[in-house]
Amino acid sequence: MLRFGLLAKYSVFSACLVSASLFAAQLKVADNLEVKELNGKSIVQGFFKHNRDLQLSSGKQALVVRYKDVFEDEDLGQDRVVESDYFVILFNVTMQKELRLKTAKVNSIEQAERFSYAPEVVLHDGKKNALQLSLENYKDYQLTREVNKVIVNLPDEVTQLAEKSSQTQVIQSSNELADDVANDNVSNEATQISSLPSSEQVLSKVDSLPMLKYWWQKASAQDKQAFLQFIKTN
């Protein structure tokens, strides 16, 4: 009986440890913020309070939200919904257990309309200490995420196959191949290379302006200077 009791206590203790490791903090989101995504995963937002409580793991967080509230329009004599575009809140969770996200005070429809174009949010821990965060345009955030996916998913074989393609062209330009087997191998390599998406095909699916902004932010001061010189001469 004693052994069973110790085992039960140990199981409960282990479950608590697992739960603590999975969720480091609970985030309570203000009613006038509508959550779309958390770290790339869609969030189903409801009207009930428990749907605005998000469980966060420790580390970097990317929360996609938009401002949305209802105000009485005295000129029209009816309620009017004021909402912003989606934007991204970037912050980091370390030892916090409770977090609260809210907007700056918005008391009128005029303030709400101004706020919708330039949102301001604050993040506090359980002791009401303000935490550092940054806001990012949602479209730029999506672009960065898609570019990173392309970079990560590109196989290492692309470089190797590109080198082989140049060798293949040299071989194919010769009068005759050594034998039919060599001819088949080169043909297979050429087919494999041609099936790969080119950089032009990838970039054609991305708007030029956001792409320029993305690489400008990534560029060093020397690269930026070289690019400006390129613009002047072209």
C-alpha positions in Angstrom: 0.0 0.0 0.0 2.9 2.3 0.9 4.6 1.4 -2.3 1.5 2.3 -4.3 1.2 5.6 -2.6 4.8 6.6 -3.3 4.3 5.5 -6.9 1.2 7.7 -7.3 3.0 10.7 -5.8 6.0 10.2 -8.1 3.6 10.0 -11.1 1.9 13.3 -10.1 5.3 15.0 -9.6 6.5 13.8 -13.0 3.4 15.0 -14.7 3.9 18.4 -13.1 7.5 18.6 -14.3 6.4 17.7 -17.9 3.6 20.3 -17.8 6.0 23.0 -16.5 8.5 22.2 -19.3 5.9 22.4 -22.0 4.3 25.6 -20.9 6.5 28.3 -19.3 3.9 31.1 -19.1 0.3 31.9 -19.5 -0.5 35.0 -21.7 -3.8 36.9 -21.2 -4.7 38.9 -24.2 -6.8 42.0 -24.0 -10.4 41.9 -25.4 -9.7 44.4 -28.1 -6.9 42.3 -29.6 -7.8 39.5 -32.0 -5.2 36.7 -32.2 -4.5 35.1 -35.6 -1.3 33.1 -35.1 1.1 32.1 -32.4 4.6 31.1 -33.6 3.2 30.2 -37.1 0.2 28.2 -35.8 -3.4 29.4 -36.3 -5.4 30.3 -33.2 -9.1 29.9 -33.0 -10.3 33.0 -31.2 -13.6 33.1 -29.4 -15.7 35.5 -27.3 -15.1 33.6 -24.1 -12.4 34.6 -21.7 -10.6 31.2 -21.7 -10.1 31.5 -25.4 -7.9 34.6 -24.8 -5.5 32.7 -22.5 -2.6 31.4 -24.4 0.0 28.9 -23.2 3.6 29.8 -24.1 6.7 27.8 -24.1 10.0 29.5 -23.1 12.0 31.3 -25.9 11.2 33.6 -28.7 7.5 34.3 -29.5 5.8 35.7 -32.6 2.2 36.6 -32.0 0.1 37.9 -34.9 -2.8 40.1 -33.8 -5.0 42.9 -34.9 -6.8 45.7 -33.0 -10.6 45.4 -33.2 -13.2 47.3 -31.1 -16.7 48.7 -31.4 -17.5 52.4 -30.8 -20.7 54.4 -31.0 -20.6 56.7 -34.0 -22.6 59.8 -32.9 -22.8 61.2 -36.4 -24.3 58.0 -37.8 -26.2 57.1 -34.7 -25.0 53.5 -34.7 -22.1 51.3 -33.6 -19.1 51.1 -35.8 -16.3 48.5 -35.8 -12.7 49.9 -36.0 -10.0 47.5 -36.8 -6.3 47.5 -37.8 -4.4 45.3 -40.2 -2.7 42.3 -38.7 0.7 43.0 -37.1 3.3 40.9 -35.4 4.4 41.2 -31.8 7.9 39.8 -31.1 9.0 39.1 -27.6 10.9 36.6 -25.4 9.7 34.4 -22.6 12.2 33.4 -19.9 11.2 32.9 -16.3 7.8 34.6 -16.4 4.8 32.6 -15.4 2.1 35.1 -16.1 1.9 37.7 -18.9 -0.7 40.3 -19.9 -0.9 41.9 -23.3 -3.0 45.0 -23.7 -3.2 48.1 -25.9 -2.7 51.8 -25.0 -5.8 53.5 -23.7 -8.4 54.1 -26.5 -11.4 56.1 -25.3 -13.0 57.4 -28.5 -13.6 56.5 -32.1 -11.2 59.1 -33.2 -8.4 57.6 -31.0 -9.4 54.2 -32.3 -9.0 55.2 -35.9 -5.6 56.7 -35.2 -4.6 53.7 -33.2 -5.6 51.4 -36.1 -2.9 52.9 -38.3 -0.2 53.0 -35.5 -0.9 50.3 -32.9 0.8 50.5 -29.5 0.8 47.5 -27.1 2.3 46.8 -23.8 3.3 43.5 -22.2 3.6 43.0 -18.5 4.6 40.1 -16.3 2.8 39.0 -13.1 4.5 41.8 -11.1 3.4 44.5 -13.6 6.9 44.9 -15.0 6.9 46.0 -18.6 8.7 43.6 -20.9 10.6 44.4 -24.1 8.8 43.8 -27.4 8.9 44.9 -31.0 6.2 45.2 -33.7 6.6 44.1 -37.2 4.6 44.5 -40.4 2.7 41.2 -41.0 3.5 41.1 -44.7 7.2 41.6 -44.0 7.0 38.9 -41.4 5.4 36.5 -43.8 8.0 37.3 -46.4 10.8 36.6 -44.0 9.2 33.3 -43.0 8.8 32.2 -46.6 12.3 33.2 -47.5 13.7 31.3 -44.5 11.6 28.2 -45.6 13.2 28.3 -49.0 16.7 28.6 -47.6 16.2 25.8 -45.1 14.5 23.5 -47.6 16.9 23.8 -50.4 18.9 20.6 -50.5 22.7 20.6 -50.4 22.6 18.6 -53.7 21.7 21.8 -55.6 25.2 23.1 -55.5 26.7 19.8 -56.4 24.3 19.3 -59.3 25.0 22.8 -60.6 28.7 21.9 -60.7 27.9 18.6 -62.5 25.7 20.5 -65.0 28.6 22.5 -66.3 30.6 19.3 -66.6 27.7 17.7 -68.4 27.5 20.5 -71.0 31.2 20.0 -71.8 30.8 16.3 -72.2 27.7 16.7 -74.4 29.5 19.2 -76.6 32.1 16.6 -77.6 31.7 14.7 -80.8 30.8 11.3 -79.2 30.4 10.0 -75.7 32.6 7.1 -74.6 29.8 4.6 -74.6 26.1 4.2 -74.2 26.3 3.8 -70.4 28.1 7.1 -70.0 25.5 8.7 -72.3 22.6 7.5 -70.1 24.3 8.7 -66.9 24.8 12.2 -68.3 21.3 12.3 -69.6 19.9 11.3 -66.2 21.9 14.0 -64.5 20.8 16.6 -67.0 17.1 15.6 -66.4 17.6 15.8 -62.6 19.1 19.3 -62.9 16.5 20.6 -65.2 13.7 19.6 -62.8 15.1 21.8 -60.0 13.5 25.2 -59.6 15.7 28.0 -60.6 16.3 31.1 -58.5 14.4 33.2 -61.1 11.3 30.9 -60.6 11.5 31.3 -56.8 12.0 35.1 -56.9 9.2 35.6 -59.5 6.7 34.6 -56.8 7.9 37.3 -54.4 7.0 41.0 -54.7 10.1 43.0 -55.5 9.7 45.8 -53.0 9.3 43.6 -49.8 12.2 41.5 -51.1 14.4 44.5 -51.5 13.4 45.6 -48.0 14.2 42.2 -46.6 17.7 42.0 -48.1 18.4 45.6 -47.3 17.8 44.9 -43.6 20.1 41.9 -43.9 22.9 43.7 -45.8 26.1 45.0 -44.2 27.0 48.7 -44.4 29.5 47.8 -47.1 26.9 45.9 -49.1 24.5 48.8 -48.8 27.1 51.3 -50.1 27.9 49.0 -53.1 24.2 48.6 -53.9 23.7 52.4 -53.8 26.6 52.8 -56.2 25.0 50.2 -58.5 21.8 52.2 -58.6 23.6 55.3 -59.6 25.4 53.6 -62.5 22.4 51.7 -63.8 
